[in-house]
Amino acid sequence: MKQRGESRTVVGTGLGSGVPVKMVYTAENILMVSHIRNVLEAHGIDCLLRNQYLSGGAGEIPPMVVWPELWVTDDAQYPRAKELVDAYLTAAPREDSWTCPSCGESMEGQFMICWNCGASRPENDADA
């Protein structure tokens, strides 16, 4: 059974080619699945997004069956993809605040750029 924000291994075929693919992530929210896809693609991992438009079938089809799914198209990249997904899902948000060196505005820890003037967070604060 699918779990919210699940990362699991399922083997299927991609794009009707018979090429094996593995599902690396699924969630009920297409925005979250799309964001995870962007994270993986930024690391050079090709992905296939399935069930992107299937949510309209919920009710006729069991709700968890229509969840968007993210599949890795290269079997060799699956371990790295799984590692990246798990690291992203378990990462704690930064809570250390910082002060912009350009305008003096106080920023919450998750921001790397000042919302007021656009200055970057100082290097010594970014590693804290």
N, C-alpha and C positions, 0 to 999 in steps of 0.2 A: 504494500500500500504506500502511496506517495505521502511524504511528509512535507510540511511547509518549508521552503528553502532547502530542499533536500539535495544532497550531493551523493550520487550512487552510480554504480556501473550497470549499464544495460547495453547489450550489443545489438545492433541492427544494421541496416544497409542505408547508405546515403545517396540521395539524388537518383534513385532507381538504378544505380550503376553496379550494385552488388558489392561495393566497397564497404568493408566493415567500419562502423562508427560506434562511438560509446557516448552515452548520455552522461554529462558531467554535472548538470544542475537543472533543477526545475523549481518553480515557485508559482503561486497564483497571480503574481503581479508581473505583467509584461515589462514594466519599467525596470524592475530589479533584474530580471533575466537579461534584458538588453544591456544593462550596466555591466553585469558580469561578462557578457559577450565582449563589450568594449575593453574591459580589463584584460581578457585573454588575448584579444587581437592586438592590443598594445604590446603584448609580450611575444608576438609572432605566432600565435596559435590560431589556426583556422577553425572556425566553428560553423555549425549549421543550427539555425533557430527554427524549431518545429512548433506547430500549433499556434503560431502567431495570431491567426485570425479565427481560431476555433472557439473563443470564449462565448460567442453568440449562441453556440449549441448547448451551453450549460442548461440543464433542465431536461432536455431531450436526451442528452448524454450525461453520464455522471460527472459532477463538477471537477473532480481531480483528474479525469481523463483529458479534459480540455486545457489544462494548465500548459503554458508555454514551456518548452524544453530546450536545453542547450546541449548540443552534441558536438564532440570533437571529431573532426574529419580525418585526422591522422592518428592511427592507433599508437604510434610511437610518442606522440605528444600528450597522450592522456595522463600519464603520471604527473607531469609538470602542471597540466591544466588543473587536475584535482588538487594538487598542492596549493596552487594560486587561489582557487575558489575557497578551499578550507581556510587559508590564511586570511583572506578578505573577510569571510563570514565571522571569524573569531577575533578579528582585530578590535581592540578597544578604541573608542574615539579619544582624541587628544583633549585634555582638559586644561592644560597650562595656557594661561592667557599671556598676551604679549602686547607691547606698546609700539606703535608705528614710529620708526625713527624720523620720518619726514614730517608728519603732521601731529604726532602725539596722541592719536586716537587709540583707545583700548580695544583690542581684538580678542575674540575667543580662540582657543587653541587650535581648532580644526581649520582655521583660515590661514592660508599661506600668502595672501595678498590683502593689503589694506582696502577695505570697501570704500573708504573715504577718498583716498588719493591715488590708489593703485600701486603703491610701493610694495616691494617684496619683503617678506619676513626676513629679518637678519639671519645669516647663516648659523651663528652660534645658538639662536633660539630654535631653529628648525631641527637640530639634532637632540634637543632636550627631551 
